[in-house]
Amino acid sequence: MSAGNGRSVQAAVLDAPRQPARVERLVLDAPAAGEVLVRLEASGVCHSDLHQASGDWGEAGPMVLGHEGCGVVEETGHGVDPALRGRRVVLNWSAPCLACASCQSGRQWECTGTAALSNLLPDGTSRLHREDGTEVLPFLGLGTFAEAAVVPAVAAVPIDGDVDPAAAALIGCCVSTGVGAVLKTAKVPAGASMVVYGLGGVGLSIVMGAVLAGATTIVAVDRSREKLDRAARVGATAGIVAAEDDDETAASVREATGGGADFAFEAIGLRSTIELALRSVRAGGTAVLVGMTPLGVRASFDTFDVVDRSLRILGSNYGFAVGALDFPRYAGLHAAGRLPIERLIERTIRLDEVEDAFEALRRGEGARRVVRYGAAW
């Protein structure tokens, strides 16, 4: 369908943080130079969407949330190779500018020139608006809680068309974040011992990354026994139900890892578990912080202990992803049966069930819920 000079699309719109997202019709303008229009097939519901919806990351709105998407390119703007039309793509929520020092050194996840963190396209605008002209922001420059999105061409990474869209969508965020934290940020060697705090989509992806790396001891920690069972199905060698007392949890982890893990991964974004990660590693060990906290959250540690035991603390943003290289790689591992992304999916949902998915995230229930879109508008 079309509306004026744009196309009418159904989207879940957040008018302002701490309000429920409502499904409504928006106008999506055609792609400008360097952009593509993607018909969405699937979008994961990520905890980062909940952070934005809850006001943890600012007060911007109205906004179409969603940033973990897969779809098919249907239109290309000026300067974009038309051969991209018809290709299945995974969307990169940190569309790199390719010109800053970080991009030029191959560290696109550190890009300082991207407009995505301002929830805009590279030219500083949005292609989404209401019939009255009100601009609607695309979360992280994507806005995948909609039937279609206009994104920078550099953010649309082609993959094998046979990969299921629901699984492919998760490559765009949780899989790359988790698997990359193991393989790229920490560079975990074969035979290492690991502990993972938090078993949502990212935590489970860390477990899968540990298997790919050849870690021999993979301890999963969560309050949910169901999540521990799911972690075991993707490769965890031991599971610990987190105790109310952090000292008890830390002691259990040290026992399970023979005195402390080589690597501890925090995948929740809580001060308590960040501090637990540091207490869970052996001398010379590494704590890898992956979970995103609300703005301003601070954690503390015993400085003498960090120095005395020669510990390392690594921050891992987006699993150090270079989308054009890593997304096809992870899709290939999935197709080969070595990266069972489908086991991360709790269930598929409709667009009007996004708020229910947020409530499940708040309760800490289940793994990834994925919005599936129809083949036509």
Secondary structure as the mmCIF struct_conf table of DSSP 4:
data_model
#
loop_
_struct_conf.conf_type_id
_struct_conf.id
_struct_conf.beg_label_comp_id
_struct_conf.beg_label_asym_id
_struct_conf.beg_label_seq_id
_struct_conf.end_label_comp_id
_struct_conf.end_label_asym_id
_struct_conf.end_label_seq_id
STRN STRN1 SER A 2 ALA A 3
TURN_TY1_P TURN_TY1_P1 GLY A 4 ASN A 5
STRN STRN2 GLY A 6 LEU A 14
BEND BEND1 ASP A 15 ALA A 16
TURN_TY1_P TURN_TY1_P2 PRO A 17 ARG A 18
BEND BEND2 GLN A 19 GLN A 19
STRN STRN3 ARG A 22 ASP A 29
HELX_LH_PP_P HELX_LH_PP_P1 ALA A 30 PRO A 31
TURN_TY1_P TURN_TY1_P3 ALA A 33 GLY A 34
STRN STRN4 GLU A 35 GLY A 44
HELX_RH_AL_P HELX_RH_AL_P1 HIS A 47 ALA A 53
TURN_TY1_P TURN_TY1_P4 SER A 54 TRP A 57
BEND BEND3 PRO A 62 PRO A 62
STRN STRN5 MET A 63 VAL A 64
STRN STRN6 GLU A 68 THR A 76
TURN_TY1_P TURN_TY1_P5 HIS A 78 GLY A 79
BEND BEND4 VAL A 80 VAL A 80
HELX_RH_3T_P HELX_RH_3T_P1 PRO A 82 LEU A 84
TURN_TY1_P TURN_TY1_P6 ARG A 85 GLY A 86
STRN STRN7 ARG A 88 LEU A 91
BEND BEND5 TRP A 93 SER A 94
BEND BEND6 LEU A 98 LEU A 98
BEND BEND7 CYS A 100 CYS A 100
HELX_RH_AL_P HELX_RH_AL_P2 ALA A 101 GLN A 104
TURN_TY1_P TURN_TY1_P7 SER A 105 GLY A 106
HELX_RH_3T_P HELX_RH_3T_P2 GLN A 108 GLU A 110
BEND BEND8 THR A 112 GLY A 113
BEND BEND9 ALA A 115 ALA A 115
HELX_RH_3T_P HELX_RH_3T_P3 ALA A 116 SER A 118
TURN_TY1_P TURN_TY1_P8 ASN A 119 ASN A 119
BEND BEND10 LEU A 120 LEU A 120
TURN_TY1_P TURN_TY1_P9 PRO A 122 ASP A 123
BEND BEND11 GLY A 124 GLY A 124
BEND BEND12 ARG A 127 ARG A 127
STRN STRN8 LEU A 128 HIS A 129
TURN_TY1_P TURN_TY1_P10 GLU A 131 ASP A 132
STRN STRN9 GLU A 135 PRO A 138
HELX_RH_3T_P HELX_RH_3T_P4 PHE A 139 GLY A 141
TURN_TY1_P TURN_TY1_P11 LEU A 142 LEU A 142
BEND BEND13 PHE A 145 PHE A 145
STRN STRN10 ALA A 146 ALA A 146
BEND BEND14 GLU A 147 GLU A 147
STRN STRN11 ALA A 148 PRO A 152
HELX_RH_3T_P HELX_RH_3T_P5 ALA A 153 ALA A 155
STRN STRN12 ALA A 156 PRO A 158
TURN_TY1_P TURN_TY1_P12 GLY A 161 ASP A 162
BEND BEND15 VAL A 163 VAL A 163
HELX_RH_AL_P HELX_RH_AL_P3 PRO A 165 LEU A 170
HELX_RH_PI_P HELX_RH_PI_P1 ILE A 171 VAL A 175
HELX_RH_AL_P HELX_RH_AL_P4 SER A 176 GLY A 180
HELX_RH_PI_P HELX_RH_PI_P2 ALA A 181 THR A 185
BEND BEND16 ALA A 186 ALA A 186
HELX_LH_PP_P HELX_LH_PP_P2 VAL A 188 PRO A 189
TURN_TY1_P TURN_TY1_P13 ALA A 190 GLY A 191
STRN STRN13 SER A 193 TYR A 197
BEND BEND17 GLY A 200 GLY A 200
HELX_RH_AL_P HELX_RH_AL_P5 GLY A 201 ALA A 213
TURN_TY1_P TURN_TY1_P14 GLY A 214 GLY A 214
BEND BEND18 THR A 216 THR A 216
STRN STRN14 THR A 217 ASP A 222
BEND BEND19 ARG A 223 ARG A 223
HELX_RH_AL_P HELX_RH_AL_P6 ARG A 225 ARG A 233
TURN_TY1_P TURN_TY1_P15 VAL A 234 GLY A 235
BEND BEND20 THR A 237 THR A 237
STRN STRN15 ALA A 238 VAL A 241
HELX_LH_PP_P HELX_LH_PP_P3 ALA A 242 ALA A 243
BEND BEND21 GLU A 244 ASP A 245
HELX_RH_AL_P HELX_RH_AL_P7 ASP A 246 ALA A 256
TURN_TY1_P TURN_TY1_P16 THR A 257 GLY A 258
BEND BEND22 GLY A 259 GLY A 260
STRN STRN16 ALA A 261 GLU A 266
BEND BEND23 ILE A 268 ILE A 268
HELX_RH_AL_P HELX_RH_AL_P8 ARG A 271 ARG A 279
TURN_TY1_P TURN_TY1_P17 SER A 280 SER A 280
STRN STRN17 VAL A 281 LEU A 289
BEND BEND24 GLY A 291 GLY A 291
HELX_LH_PP_P HELX_LH_PP_P4 MET A 292 PRO A 294
TURN_TY1_P TURN_TY1_P18 LEU A 295 GLY A 296
HELX_RH_AL_P HELX_RH_AL_P9 THR A 303 ASP A 308
TURN_TY1_P TURN_TY1_P19 ARG A 309 SER A 310
STRN STRN18 ARG A 312 GLY A 315
BEND BEND25 ASN A 317 ASN A 317
HELX_RH_3T_P HELX_RH_3T_P6 TYR A 318 PHE A 320
HELX_RH_AL_P HELX_RH_AL_P10 GLY A 323 ALA A 335
TURN_TY1_P TURN_TY1_P20 ALA A 336 GLY A 337
BEND BEND26 ARG A 338 LEU A 339
HELX_RH_3T_P HELX_RH_3T_P7 ILE A 341 LEU A 344
STRN STRN19 ILE A 345 ILE A 349
HELX_RH_3T_P HELX_RH_3T_P8 LEU A 351 GLU A 353
HELX_RH_AL_P HELX_RH_AL_P11 VAL A 354 ARG A 363
TURN_TY1_P TURN_TY1_P21 GLY A 364 GLY A 364
BEND BEND27 GLY A 366 ALA A 367
STRN STRN20 ARG A 368 ARG A 372
BEND BEND28 ALA A 375 ALA A 375
#
